Amino acid sequence: MRYDAAIVVAPRETIAEVARRAEAKPGAPLMIYARAGEWRLLDRDEIARLAAQTPGDDKITEASSKGPLPVLFRDQSLEEALHCMGDWLALPVVNRGELGNLEGVITLADILRVYRDSSAE
């Protein structure tokens, strides 16, 4: 799990703001907490396209998103995380008591790196 692997987007942010943040951190998934217990992924290419086409005050909620994402908790095993991963780029790791509190992000590459490193020992 990494703490700085994703860009967390608030629904009140504008498309232009999110596009600037995405440019500053290439490759990081864009995650939005859409509503209670629901995290979604935003498409970087669509955000860039919308930022070029729309006025600066359009909210990010105008952009389409993918999800809801399966959520993980810190105490879940890597095997459980791998099972939940499916075809997602990244999954949020959240607090059980506050599902809107993102504690980190895990990617398939993160999981495979741990398994690879443990098999090398």
N, C-alpha and C positions, 0 to 999 in steps of 0.2 A: 504494500500500500504506500502510495506517495501522497504527501500533503499538498504539493504544489503542481500536480499533474493536470489539473483541469482549470478552466476559467468558469467560475460560478457567476451566472447571470441572474439578475433580479428582474422580475416582470415589468418593473417601472422604467427600466433602462431603455434608451432609444437604440434604434438599429445602428445609427452612426457611432454611438458610444461603444457598442459591442464590437463593431467592425474595427475600431481603433485598438481595442483591447486584444482582439484576435490577431491583428497584424503584429502586435508587440510580443506575442507568444505563439509563434508558428507551431503547428502540430498538436497543440493542447486541445482536447475536446471541450466544446462549449456545452455546459450543463445548466439547465434552468429548473428551478423549483417551481413547478407550475401551480400546484395546489397541494393541500394536505397529503403528505405521504407520496407525492408523485414527482419524480425527477424525469426529465426528458433531455434528449440530445438535439442541439441545433446544428444545421448544416453550414459549415464555414463558407462554402462556395455561394450558397444562397444569401447568406448575410452580406458578403462582399457585393454581390449583384444588386441586392436591395439597397445597400448603402449608396451605390452609384446612381440608382434610379429614383430614390425617394427623398423628400425633404428631411432635414435633420431631426424633426420632432416625432417621427413615427415610432411607436413603441415596438419593442422586440416581440411582443405577443402577436404582432401582425405576421411574423415569419412562421413558416411551418416547422414542426419539430417531429422527432421520432421518439416513440415510447408509448407508454411509460416504461422506464427502465426497471429491471429487477434491482432491488436494493440489497446490500450486504451489511452485516454488522461486524465489528472488530473481532468478536469471539467465534466467528464462523471459520471453518477450515478452508484451506486452499482447494481441497477437493470439492467442497460445496460451492466455492467461488467459481471454479472451472465449470461445474455443472450449470450454474446460472448464466455464465458468460454468453453462451450461444454465439450469435453473430455480432454482438455489440462490440464497439471499439473500446469502451470503458464502462465500468459500473461504479456508482457511488457507494461509499462506505459511510453509513450514517449512524447516529446515536439512537439507540432503541427508545429512549424516552422522548426524543425530539427529532422526528424524521426529517425535519428541515435543516438540521444541523449537520452539514457535510464534514466528516472527520478525515476523509481522504478519498482517493480514487484508485481503483485497481484495474490494470489492463491485462490482456492475455499475455503480452510480453513479460509483464511482471511475474505472473504465475509460472510461466515456462522457465524463466530465469531462476526462480527458487528451486524448481524441480531439477533443472540442469545442474545447478551448483550443489545440491544435496547428493546427486548421483555421482558427482566427481569426487566426493570426499571418501 
